[in-house]
Amino acid sequence: MVGDAITSLIAYTDDVLIFGCDHEIWMMRGDPMAGGNLDVVTKAIGIHWGEAYDMDPFGTIYFLSNRAGIFS
């Protein structure tokens, strides 16, 4: 279970959804109704509220963090 306030949702692929939280980043892989996985990516940094992200053609996600920096 995601234990922080969700600030953004990023549909990375058909099977991966990234939860940007206030102080954490989580990733859900697979179908949640068929036993998909929910994994923590990091508990050290979060994603700013709203659409504070973008993805380049190679699949790298760039986002504005809750700590006033741009990360990938």
mmCIF file of the N, C-alpha and C atoms, coordinates in Angstrom:
data_MODEL
# 
_entry.id   MODEL 
# 
loop_
_atom_site.group_PDB 
_atom_site.id 
_atom_site.type_symbol 
_atom_site.label_atom_id 
_atom_site.label_alt_id 
_atom_site.label_comp_id 
_atom_site.label_asym_id 
_atom_site.label_entity_id 
_atom_site.label_seq_id 
_atom_site.pdbx_PDB_ins_code 
_atom_site.Cartn_x 
_atom_site.Cartn_y 
_atom_site.Cartn_z 
_atom_site.occupancy 
_atom_site.B_iso_or_equiv 
_atom_site.pdbx_formal_charge 
_atom_site.auth_seq_id 
_atom_site.auth_comp_id 
_atom_site.auth_asym_id 
_atom_site.auth_atom_id 
_atom_site.pdbx_PDB_model_num 
ATOM 1   N N  . MET A 1 1  ? 0.838  -1.170  0.000   1.00 0.00 ? 1  MET A N  1 
ATOM 2   C CA . MET A 1 1  ? 0.000  0.000   0.000   1.00 0.00 ? 1  MET A CA 1 
ATOM 3   C C  . MET A 1 1  ? 0.892  1.245   0.000   1.00 0.00 ? 1  MET A C  1 
ATOM 4   N N  . VAL A 1 2  ? 0.549  2.181   -0.878  1.00 0.00 ? 2  VAL A N  1 
ATOM 5   C CA . VAL A 1 2  ? 1.277  3.446   -0.917  1.00 0.00 ? 2  VAL A CA 1 
ATOM 6   C C  . VAL A 1 2  ? 0.963  4.204   0.365   1.00 0.00 ? 2  VAL A C  1 
ATOM 7   N N  . GLY A 1 3  ? 2.006  4.577   1.100   1.00 0.00 ? 3  GLY A N  1 
ATOM 8   C CA . GLY A 1 3  ? 1.804  5.166   2.414   1.00 0.00 ? 3  GLY A CA 1 
ATOM 9   C C  . GLY A 1 3  ? 2.000  6.669   2.480   1.00 0.00 ? 3  GLY A C  1 
ATOM 10  N N  . ASP A 1 4  ? 1.905  7.349   1.340   1.00 0.00 ? 4  ASP A N  1 
ATOM 11  C CA . ASP A 1 4  ? 2.125  8.787   1.313   1.00 0.00 ? 4  ASP A CA 1 
ATOM 12  C C  . ASP A 1 4  ? 1.062  9.421   0.415   1.00 0.00 ? 4  ASP A C  1 
ATOM 13  N N  . ALA A 1 5  ? 0.911  10.728  0.486   1.00 0.00 ? 5  ALA A N  1 
ATOM 14  C CA . ALA A 1 5  ? -0.071 11.437  -0.343  1.00 0.00 ? 5  ALA A CA 1 
ATOM 15  C C  . ALA A 1 5  ? 0.371  11.387  -1.803  1.00 0.00 ? 5  ALA A C  1 
ATOM 16  N N  . ILE A 1 6  ? -0.486 10.869  -2.678  1.00 0.00 ? 6  ILE A N  1 
ATOM 17  C CA . ILE A 1 6  ? -0.176 10.756  -4.100  1.00 0.00 ? 6  ILE A CA 1 
ATOM 18  C C  . ILE A 1 6  ? -0.347 12.127  -4.747  1.00 0.00 ? 6  ILE A C  1 
ATOM 19  N N  . THR A 1 7  ? 0.716  12.586  -5.429  1.00 0.00 ? 7  THR A N  1 
ATOM 20  C CA . THR A 1 7  ? 0.702  13.902  -6.065  1.00 0.00 ? 7  THR A CA 1 
ATOM 21  C C  . THR A 1 7  ? 0.619  13.820  -7.580  1.00 0.00 ? 7  THR A C  1 
ATOM 22  N N  . SER A 1 8  ? 1.002  12.678  -8.182  1.00 0.00 ? 8  SER A N  1 
ATOM 23  C CA . SER A 1 8  ? 0.908  12.519  -9.631  1.00 0.00 ? 8  SER A CA 1 
ATOM 24  C C  . SER A 1 8  ? 0.907  11.042  -9.995  1.00 0.00 ? 8  SER A C  1 
ATOM 25  N N  . LEU A 1 9  ? 0.288  10.744  -11.129 1.00 0.00 ? 9  LEU A N  1 
ATOM 26  C CA . LEU A 1 9  ? 0.273  9.394   -11.687 1.00 0.00 ? 9  LEU A CA 1 
ATOM 27  C C  . LEU A 1 9  ? 0.923  9.454   -13.064 1.00 0.00 ? 9  LEU A C  1 
ATOM 28  N N  . ILE A 1 10 ? 1.869  8.542   -13.316 1.00 0.00 ? 10 ILE A N  1 
ATOM 29  C CA . ILE A 1 10 ? 2.577  8.516   -14.583 1.00 0.00 ? 10 ILE A CA 1 
ATOM 30  C C  . ILE A 1 10 ? 2.356  7.154   -15.220 1.00 0.00 ? 10 ILE A C  1 
ATOM 31  N N  . ALA A 1 11 ? 1.651  7.115   -16.342 1.00 0.00 ? 11 ALA A N  1 
ATOM 32  C CA . ALA A 1 11 ? 1.458  5.871   -17.086 1.00 0.00 ? 11 ALA A CA 1 
ATOM 33  C C  . ALA A 1 11 ? 2.707  5.644   -17.933 1.00 0.00 ? 11 ALA A C  1 
ATOM 34  N N  . TYR A 1 12 ? 3.625  4.832   -17.421 1.00 0.00 ? 12 TYR A N  1 
ATOM 35  C CA . TYR A 1 12 ? 4.908  4.621   -18.097 1.00 0.00 ? 12 TYR A CA 1 
ATOM 36  C C  . TYR A 1 12 ? 4.741  3.705   -19.297 1.00 0.00 ? 12 TYR A C  1 
ATOM 37  N N  . THR A 1 13 ? 4.141  2.542   -19.091 1.00 0.00 ? 13 THR A N  1 
ATOM 38  C CA . THR A 1 13 ? 3.801  1.606   -20.168 1.00 0.00 ? 13 THR A CA 1 
ATOM 39  C C  . THR A 1 13 ? 2.414  1.049   -19.871 1.00 0.00 ? 13 THR A C  1 
ATOM 40  N N  . ASP A 1 14 ? 1.967  0.099   -20.703 1.00 0.00 ? 14 ASP A N  1 
ATOM 41  C CA . ASP A 1 14 ? 0.677  -0.543  -20.456 1.00 0.00 ? 14 ASP A CA 1 
ATOM 42  C C  . ASP A 1 14 ? 0.664  -1.333  -19.156 1.00 0.00 ? 14 ASP A C  1 
ATOM 43  N N  . ASP A 1 15 ? 1.837  -1.769  -18.698 1.00 0.00 ? 15 ASP A N  1 
ATOM 44  C CA . ASP A 1 15 ? 1.933  -2.601  -17.500 1.00 0.00 ? 15 ASP A CA 1 
ATOM 45  C C  . ASP A 1 15 ? 2.582  -1.912  -16.313 1.00 0.00 ? 15 ASP A C  1 
ATOM 46  N N  . VAL A 1 16 ? 2.991  -0.652  -16.462 1.00 0.00 ? 16 VAL A N  1 
ATOM 47  C CA . VAL A 1 16 ? 3.678  0.045   -15.373 1.00 0.00 ? 16 VAL A CA 1 
ATOM 48  C C  . VAL A 1 16 ? 3.013  1.395   -15.131 1.00 0.00 ? 16 VAL A C  1 
ATOM 49  N N  . LEU A 1 17 ? 2.615  1.624   -13.871 1.00 0.00 ? 17 LEU A N  1 
ATOM 50  C CA . LEU A 1 17 ? 2.061  2.898   -13.432 1.00 0.00 ? 17 LEU A CA 1 
ATOM 51  C C  . LEU A 1 17 ? 2.926  3.398   -12.286 1.00 0.00 ? 17 LEU A C  1 
ATOM 52  N N  . ILE A 1 18 ? 3.402  4.630   -12.403 1.00 0.00 ? 18 ILE A N  1 
ATOM 53  C CA . ILE A 1 18 ? 4.256  5.214   -11.372 1.00 0.00 ? 18 ILE A CA 1 
ATOM 54  C C  . ILE A 1 18 ? 3.427  6.182   -10.542 1.00 0.00 ? 18 ILE A C  1 
ATOM 55  N N  . PHE A 1 19 ? 3.507  6.008   -9.222  1.00 0.00 ? 19 PHE A N  1 
ATOM 56  C CA . PHE A 1 19 ? 2.833  6.892   -8.278  1.00 0.00 ? 19 PHE A CA 1 
ATOM 57  C C  . PHE A 1 19 ? 3.872  7.874   -7.740  1.00 0.00 ? 19 PHE A C  1 
ATOM 58  N N  . GLY A 1 20 ? 3.739  9.135   -8.115  1.00 0.00 ? 20 GLY A N  1 
ATOM 59  C CA . GLY A 1 20 ? 4.583  10.164  -7.524  1.00 0.00 ? 20 GLY A CA 1 
ATOM 60  C C  . GLY A 1 20 ? 3.903  10.635  -6.255  1.00 0.00 ? 20 GLY A C  1 
ATOM 61  N N  . CYS A 1 21 ? 4.569  10.510  -5.150  1.00 0.00 ? 21 CYS A N  1 
ATOM 62  C CA . CYS A 1 21 ? 3.999  10.907  -3.859  1.00 0.00 ? 21 CYS A CA 1 
ATOM 63  C C  . CYS A 1 21 ? 4.732  12.128  -3.331  1.00 0.00 ? 21 CYS A C  1 
ATOM 64  N N  . ASP A 1 22 ? 4.258  12.635  -2.213  1.00 0.00 ? 22 ASP A N  1 
ATOM 65  C CA . ASP A 1 22 ? 4.842  13.832  -1.622  1.00 0.00 ? 22 ASP A CA 1 
ATOM 66  C C  . ASP A 1 22 ? 6.301  13.616  -1.222  1.00 0.00 ? 22 ASP A C  1 
ATOM 67  N N  . HIS A 1 23 ? 6.628  12.446  -0.676  1.00 0.00 ? 23 HIS A N  1 
ATOM 68  C CA . HIS A 1 23 ? 7.994  12.171  -0.227  1.00 0.00 ? 23 HIS A CA 1 
ATOM 69  C C  . HIS A 1 23 ? 8.527  10.833  -0.716  1.00 0.00 ? 23 HIS A C  1 
ATOM 70  N N  . GLU A 1 24 ? 7.798  10.142  -1.604  1.00 0.00 ? 24 GLU A N  1 
ATOM 71  C CA . GLU A 1 24 ? 8.187  8.811   -2.078  1.00 0.00 ? 24 GLU A CA 1 
ATOM 72  C C  . GLU A 1 24 ? 7.787  8.651   -3.541  1.00 0.00 ? 24 GLU A C  1 
ATOM 73  N N  . ILE A 1 25 ? 8.344  7.603   -4.177  1.00 0.00 ? 25 ILE A N  1 
ATOM 74  C CA . ILE A 1 25 ? 7.926  7.203   -5.520  1.00 0.00 ? 25 ILE A CA 1 
ATOM 75  C C  . ILE A 1 25 ? 7.686  5.698   -5.495  1.00 0.00 ? 25 ILE A C  1 
ATOM 76  N N  . TRP A 1 26 ? 6.517  5.285   -5.984  1.00 0.00 ? 26 TRP A N  1 
ATOM 77  C CA . TRP A 1 26 ? 6.135  3.881   -6.035  1.00 0.00 ? 26 TRP A CA 1 
ATOM 78  C C  . TRP A 1 26 ? 5.840  3.475   -7.476  1.00 0.00 ? 26 TRP A C  1 
ATOM 79  N N  . MET A 1 27 ? 5.915  2.168   -7.768  1.00 0.00 ? 27 MET A N  1 
ATOM 80  C CA . MET A 1 27 ? 5.651  1.656   -9.099  1.00 0.00 ? 27 MET A CA 1 
ATOM 81  C C  . MET A 1 27 ? 4.759  0.413   -8.998  1.00 0.00 ? 27 MET A C  1 
ATOM 82  N N  . MET A 1 28 ? 3.684  0.393   -9.775  1.00 0.00 ? 28 MET A N  1 
ATOM 83  C CA . MET A 1 28 ? 2.816  -0.782  -9.852  1.00 0.00 ? 28 MET A CA 1 
ATOM 84  C C  . MET A 1 28 ? 3.051  -1.451  -11.198 1.00 0.00 ? 28 MET A C  1 
ATOM 85  N N  . ARG A 1 29 ? 3.382  -2.738  -11.151 1.00 0.00 ? 29 ARG A N  1 
ATOM 86  C CA . ARG A 1 29 ? 3.613  -3.518  -12.363 1.00 0.00 ? 29 ARG A CA 1 
ATOM 87  C C  . ARG A 1 29 ? 2.549  -4.589  -12.486 1.00 0.00 ? 29 ARG A C  1 
ATOM 88  N N  . GLY A 1 30 ? 2.022  -4.751  -13.695 1.00 0.00 ? 30 GLY A N  1 
ATOM 89  C CA . GLY A 1 30 ? 1.037  -5.788  -13.947 1.00 0.00 ? 30 GLY A CA 1 
ATOM 90  C C  . GLY A 1 30 ? -0.372 -5.340  -13.585 1.00 0.00 ? 30 GLY A C  1 
ATOM 91  N N  . ASP A 1 31 ? -1.296 -6.274  -13.681 1.00 0.00 ? 31 ASP A N  1 
ATOM 92  C CA . ASP A 1 31 ? -2.708 -6.026  -13.403 1.00 0.00 ? 31 ASP A CA 1 
ATOM 93  C C  . ASP A 1 31 ? -2.959 -6.182  -11.905 1.00 0.00 ? 31 ASP A C  1 
ATOM 94  N N  . PRO A 1 32 ? -3.432 -5.131  -11.221 1.00 0.00 ? 32 PRO A N  1 
ATOM 95  C CA . PRO A 1 32 ? -3.660 -5.247  -9.781  1.00 0.00 ? 32 PRO A CA 1 
ATOM 96  C C  . PRO A 1 32 ? -4.734 -6.270  -9.422  1.00 0.00 ? 32 PRO A C  1 
ATOM 97  N N  . MET A 1 33 ? -5.680 -6.523  -10.325 1.00 0.00 ? 33 MET A N  1 
ATOM 98  C CA . MET A 1 33 ? -6.725 -7.518  -10.053 1.00 0.00 ? 33 MET A CA 1 
ATOM 99  C C  . MET A 1 33 ? -6.216 -8.945  -10.249 1.00 0.00 ? 33 MET A C  1 
ATOM 100 N N  . ALA A 1 34 ? -5.049 -9.094  -10.896 1.00 0.00 ? 34 ALA A N  1 
ATOM 101 C CA . ALA A 1 34 ? -4.476 -10.413 -11.128 1.00 0.00 ? 34 ALA A CA 1 
ATOM 102 C C  . ALA A 1 34 ? -3.188 -10.605 -10.335 1.00 0.00 ? 34 ALA A C  1 
ATOM 103 N N  . GLY A 1 35 ? -3.036 -9.862  -9.239  1.00 0.00 ? 35 GLY A N  1 
ATOM 104 C CA . GLY A 1 35 ? -1.866 -10.045 -8.381  1.00 0.00 ? 35 GLY A CA 1 
ATOM 105 C C  . GLY A 1 35 ? -0.659 -9.236  -8.807  1.00 0.00 ? 35 GLY A C  1 
ATOM 106 N N  . GLY A 1 36 ? -0.856 -8.053  -9.399  1.00 0.00 ? 36 GLY A N  1 
ATOM 107 C CA . GLY A 1 36 ? 0.260  -7.198  -9.793  1.00 0.00 ? 36 GLY A CA 1 
ATOM 108 C C  . GLY A 1 36 ? 1.107  -6.789  -8.595  1.00 0.00 ? 36 GLY A C  1 
ATOM 109 N N  . ASN A 1 37 ? 2.298  -6.298  -8.880  1.00 0.00 ? 37 ASN A N  1 
ATOM 110 C CA . ASN A 1 37 ? 3.239  -5.921  -7.823  1.00 0.00 ? 37 ASN A CA 1 
ATOM 111 C C  . ASN A 1 37 ? 3.237  -4.425  -7.588  1.00 0.00 ? 37 ASN A C  1 
ATOM 112 N N  . LEU A 1 38 ? 3.330  -4.018  -6.340  1.00 0.00 ? 38 LEU A N  1 
ATOM 113 C CA . LEU A 1 38 ? 3.488  -2.621  -5.947  1.00 0.00 ? 38 LEU A CA 1 
ATOM 114 C C  . LEU A 1 38 ? 4.813  -2.518  -5.212  1.00 0.00 ? 38 LEU A C  1 
ATOM 115 N N  . ASP A 1 39 ? 5.761  -1.800  -5.816  1.00 0.00 ? 39 ASP A N  1 
ATOM 116 C CA . ASP A 1 39 ? 7.109  -1.719  -5.263  1.00 0.00 ? 39 ASP A CA 1 
ATOM 117 C C  . ASP A 1 39 ? 7.492  -0.269  -5.011  1.00 0.00 ? 39 ASP A C  1 
ATOM 118 N N  . VAL A 1 40 ? 8.265  -0.053  -3.950  1.00 0.00 ? 40 VAL A N  1 
ATOM 119 C CA . VAL A 1 40 ? 8.786  1.280   -3.681  1.00 0.00 ? 40 VAL A CA 1 
ATOM 120 C C  . VAL A 1 40 ? 10.003 1.512   -4.571  1.00 0.00 ? 40 VAL A C  1 
ATOM 121 N N  . VAL A 1 41 ? 10.060 2.665   -5.226  1.00 0.00 ? 41 VAL A N  1 
ATOM 122 C CA . VAL A 1 41 ? 11.221 3.041   -6.033  1.00 0.00 ? 41 VAL A CA 1 
ATOM 123 C C  . VAL A 1 41 ? 12.216 3.787   -5.146  1.00 0.00 ? 41 VAL A C  1 
ATOM 124 N N  . THR A 1 42 ? 11.719 4.772   -4.403  1.00 0.00 ? 42 THR A N  1 
ATOM 125 C CA . THR A 1 42 ? 12.550 5.500   -3.456  1.00 0.00 ? 42 THR A CA 1 
ATOM 126 C C  . THR A 1 42 ? 11.679 6.126   -2.371  1.00 0.00 ? 42 THR A C  1 
ATOM 127 N N  . LYS A 1 43 ? 12.227 6.207   -1.182  1.00 0.00 ? 43 LYS A N  1 
ATOM 128 C CA . LYS A 1 43 ? 11.573 6.916   -0.087  1.00 0.00 ? 43 LYS A CA 1 
ATOM 129 C C  . LYS A 1 43 ? 12.354 8.169   0.268   1.00 0.00 ? 43 LYS A C  1 
ATOM 130 N N  . ALA A 1 44 ? 13.309 8.544   -0.585  1.00 0.00 ? 44 ALA A N  1 
ATOM 131 C CA . ALA A 1 44 ? 14.160 9.696   -0.317  1.00 0.00 ? 44 ALA A CA 1 
ATOM 132 C C  . ALA A 1 44 ? 13.694 10.966  -1.011  1.00 0.00 ? 44 ALA A C  1 
ATOM 133 N N  . ILE A 1 45 ? 12.851 10.827  -2.039  1.00 0.00 ? 45 ILE A N  1 
ATOM 134 C CA . ILE A 1 45 ? 12.436 11.999  -2.809  1.00 0.00 ? 45 ILE A CA 1 
ATOM 135 C C  . ILE A 1 45 ? 11.059 11.757  -3.392  1.00 0.00 ? 45 ILE A C  1 
ATOM 136 N N  . GLY A 1 46 ? 10.294 12.823  -3.551  1.00 0.00 ? 46 GLY A N  1 
ATOM 137 C CA . GLY A 1 46 ? 8.963  12.720  -4.133  1.00 0.00 ? 46 GLY A CA 1 
ATOM 138 C C  . GLY A 1 46 ? 8.841  13.559  -5.391  1.00 0.00 ? 46 GLY A C  1 
ATOM 139 N N  . ILE A 1 47 ? 7.646  13.554  -5.981  1.00 0.00 ? 47 ILE A N  1 
ATOM 140 C CA . ILE A 1 47 ? 7.378  14.319  -7.194  1.00 0.00 ? 47 ILE A CA 1 
ATOM 141 C C  . ILE A 1 47 ? 6.405  15.436  -6.851  1.00 0.00 ? 47 ILE A C  1 
ATOM 142 N N  . HIS A 1 48 ? 6.705  16.601  -7.371  1.00 0.00 ? 48 HIS A N  1 
ATOM 143 C CA . HIS A 1 48 ? 5.863  17.774  -7.143  1.00 0.00 ? 48 HIS A CA 1 
ATOM 144 C C  . HIS A 1 48 ? 4.450  17.506  -7.624  1.00 0.00 ? 48 HIS A C  1 
ATOM 145 N N  . TRP A 1 49 ? 3.480  18.241  -7.106  1.00 0.00 ? 49 TRP A N  1 
ATOM 146 C CA . TRP A 1 49 ? 2.076  18.050  -7.407  1.00 0.00 ? 49 TRP A CA 1 
ATOM 147 C C  . TRP A 1 49 ? 1.767  18.336  -8.881  1.00 0.00 ? 49 TRP A C  1 
ATOM 148 N N  . GLY A 1 50 ? 0.846  17.576  -9.464  1.00 0.00 ? 50 GLY A N  1 
ATOM 149 C CA . GLY A 1 50 ? 0.358  17.827  -10.827 1.00 0.00 ? 50 GLY A CA 1 
ATOM 150 C C  . GLY A 1 50 ? 1.210  17.176  -11.891 1.00 0.00 ? 50 GLY A C  1 
ATOM 151 N N  . GLU A 1 51 ? 1.220  17.788  -13.058 1.00 0.00 ? 51 GLU A N  1 
ATOM 152 C CA . GLU A 1 51 ? 1.983  17.251  -14.190 1.00 0.00 ? 51 GLU A CA 1 
ATOM 153 C C  . GLU A 1 51 ? 3.386  17.836  -14.195 1.00 0.00 ? 51 GLU A C  1 
ATOM 154 N N  . ALA A 1 52 ? 4.148  17.461  -13.205 1.00 0.00 ? 52 ALA A N  1 
ATOM 155 C CA . ALA A 1 52 ? 5.508  17.968  -13.032 1.00 0.00 ? 52 ALA A CA 1 
ATOM 156 C C  . ALA A 1 52 ? 6.526  17.000  -13.619 1.00 0.00 ? 52 ALA A C  1 
ATOM 157 N N  . TYR A 1 53 ? 6.173  16.347  -14.720 1.00 0.00 ? 53 TYR A N  1 
ATOM 158 C CA . TYR A 1 53 ? 7.055  15.357  -15.331 1.00 0.00 ? 53 TYR A CA 1 
ATOM 159 C C  . TYR A 1 53 ? 6.902  15.386  -16.851 1.00 0.00 ? 53 TYR A C  1 
ATOM 160 N N  . ASP A 1 54 ? 7.879  14.785  -17.529 1.00 0.00 ? 54 ASP A N  1 
ATOM 161 C CA . ASP A 1 54 ? 7.823  14.592  -18.968 1.00 0.00 ? 54 ASP A CA 1 
ATOM 162 C C  . ASP A 1 54 ? 8.695  13.382  -19.287 1.00 0.00 ? 54 ASP A C  1 
ATOM 163 N N  . MET A 1 55 ? 8.479  12.790  -20.461 1.00 0.00 ? 55 MET A N  1 
ATOM 164 C CA . MET A 1 55 ? 9.227  11.609  -20.867 1.00 0.00 ? 55 MET A CA 1 
ATOM 165 C C  . MET A 1 55 ? 9.851  11.867  -22.236 1.00 0.00 ? 55 MET A C  1 
ATOM 166 N N  . ASP A 1 56 ? 11.122 11.522  -22.398 1.00 0.00 ? 56 ASP A N  1 
ATOM 167 C CA . ASP A 1 56 ? 11.774 11.691  -23.688 1.00 0.00 ? 56 ASP A CA 1 
ATOM 168 C C  . ASP A 1 56 ? 11.496 10.470  -24.573 1.00 0.00 ? 56 ASP A C  1 
ATOM 169 N N  . PRO A 1 57 ? 11.896 10.492  -25.846 1.00 0.00 ? 57 PRO A N  1 
ATOM 170 C CA . PRO A 1 57 ? 11.616 9.376   -26.751 1.00 0.00 ? 57 PRO A CA 1 
ATOM 171 C C  . PRO A 1 57 ? 12.268 8.059   -26.348 1.00 0.00 ? 57 PRO A C  1 
ATOM 172 N N  . PHE A 1 58 ? 13.249 8.105   -25.453 1.00 0.00 ? 58 PHE A N  1 
ATOM 173 C CA . PHE A 1 58 ? 13.944 6.893   -25.019 1.00 0.00 ? 58 PHE A CA 1 
ATOM 174 C C  . PHE A 1 58 ? 13.335 6.279   -23.769 1.00 0.00 ? 58 PHE A C  1 
ATOM 175 N N  . GLY A 1 59 ? 12.298 6.923   -23.198 1.00 0.00 ? 59 GLY A N  1 
ATOM 176 C CA . GLY A 1 59 ? 11.622 6.386   -22.024 1.00 0.00 ? 59 GLY A CA 1 
ATOM 177 C C  . GLY A 1 59 ? 12.128 6.922   -20.699 1.00 0.00 ? 59 GLY A C  1 
ATOM 178 N N  . THR A 1 60 ? 13.047 7.878   -20.726 1.00 0.00 ? 60 THR A N  1 
ATOM 179 C CA . THR A 1 60 ? 13.532 8.489   -19.494 1.00 0.00 ? 60 THR A CA 1 
ATOM 180 C C  . THR A 1 60 ? 12.518 9.513   -19.013 1.00 0.00 ? 60 THR A C  1 
ATOM 181 N N  . ILE A 1 61 ? 12.155 9.422   -17.745 1.00 0.00 ? 61 ILE A N  1 
ATOM 182 C CA . ILE A 1 61 ? 11.206 10.365  -17.151 1.00 0.00 ? 61 ILE A CA 1 
ATOM 183 C C  . ILE A 1 61 ? 11.986 11.448  -16.419 1.00 0.00 ? 61 ILE A C  1 
ATOM 184 N N  . TYR A 1 62 ? 11.655 12.694  -16.691 1.00 0.00 ? 62 TYR A N  1 
ATOM 185 C CA . TYR A 1 62 ? 12.218 13.853  -15.999 1.00 0.00 ? 62 TYR A CA 1 
ATOM 186 C C  . TYR A 1 62 ? 11.112 14.444  -15.146 1.00 0.00 ? 62 TYR A C  1 
ATOM 187 N N  . PHE A 1 63 ? 11.426 14.767  -13.894 1.00 0.00 ? 63 PHE A N  1 
ATOM 188 C CA . PHE A 1 63 ? 10.381 15.288  -13.014 1.00 0.00 ? 63 PHE A CA 1 
ATOM 189 C C  . PHE A 1 63 ? 10.924 16.347  -12.074 1.00 0.00 ? 63 PHE A C  1 
ATOM 190 N N  . LEU A 1 64 ? 10.041 17.232  -11.679 1.00 0.00 ? 64 LEU A N  1 
ATOM 191 C CA . LEU A 1 64 ? 10.338 18.249  -10.681 1.00 0.00 ? 64 LEU A CA 1 
ATOM 192 C C  . LEU A 1 64 ? 10.072 17.620  -9.320  1.00 0.00 ? 64 LEU A C  1 
ATOM 193 N N  . SER A 1 65 ? 11.067 17.632  -8.475  1.00 0.00 ? 65 SER A N  1 
ATOM 194 C CA . SER A 1 65 ? 10.945 16.975  -7.171  1.00 0.00 ? 65 SER A CA 1 
ATOM 195 C C  . SER A 1 65 ? 10.312 17.897  -6.151  1.00 0.00 ? 65 SER A C  1 
ATOM 196 N N  . ASN A 1 66 ? 9.983  17.317  -5.032  1.00 0.00 ? 66 ASN A N  1 
ATOM 197 C CA . ASN A 1 66 ? 9.469  18.092  -3.905  1.00 0.00 ? 66 ASN A CA 1 
ATOM 198 C C  . ASN A 1 66 ? 10.571 18.880  -3.218  1.00 0.00 ? 66 ASN A C  1 
ATOM 199 N N  . ARG A 1 67 ? 11.807 18.650  -3.606  1.00 0.00 ? 67 ARG A N  1 
ATOM 200 C CA . ARG A 1 67 ? 12.956 19.349  -3.013  1.00 0.00 ? 67 ARG A CA 1 
ATOM 201 C C  . ARG A 1 67 ? 13.531 20.402  -3.958  1.00 0.00 ? 67 ARG A C  1 
ATOM 202 N N  . ALA A 1 68 ? 12.721 20.850  -4.936  1.00 0.00 ? 68 ALA A N  1 
ATOM 203 C CA . ALA A 1 68 ? 13.070 21.936  -5.853  1.00 0.00 ? 68 ALA A CA 1 
ATOM 204 C C  . ALA A 1 68 ? 14.257 21.602  -6.744  1.00 0.00 ? 68 ALA A C  1 
ATOM 205 N N  . GLY A 1 69 ? 14.227 20.457  -7.354  1.00 0.00 ? 69 GLY A N  1 
ATOM 206 C CA . GLY A 1 69 ? 15.247 20.072  -8.315  1.00 0.00 ? 69 GLY A CA 1 
ATOM 207 C C  . GLY A 1 69 ? 14.627 19.258  -9.427  1.00 0.00 ? 69 GLY A C  1 
ATOM 208 N N  . ILE A 1 70 ? 15.330 19.124  -10.540 1.00 0.00 ? 70 ILE A N  1 
ATOM 209 C CA . ILE A 1 70 ? 14.865 18.296  -11.655 1.00 0.00 ? 70 ILE A CA 1 
ATOM 210 C C  . ILE A 1 70 ? 15.686 17.015  -11.653 1.00 0.00 ? 70 ILE A C  1 
ATOM 211 N N  . PHE A 1 71 ? 14.989 15.892  -11.691 1.00 0.00 ? 71 PHE A N  1 
ATOM 212 C CA . PHE A 1 71 ? 15.615 14.577  -11.632 1.00 0.00 ? 71 PHE A CA 1 
ATOM 213 C C  . PHE A 1 71 ? 15.157 13.730  -12.809 1.00 0.00 ? 71 PHE A C  1 
ATOM 214 N N  . SER A 1 72 ? 15.874 12.648  -13.067 1.00 0.00 ? 72 SER A N  1 
ATOM 215 C CA . SER A 1 72 ? 15.451 11.688  -14.095 1.00 0.00 ? 72 SER A CA 1 
ATOM 216 C C  . SER A 1 72 ? 15.519 10.283  -13.527 1.00 0.00 ? 72 SER A C  1 
# 
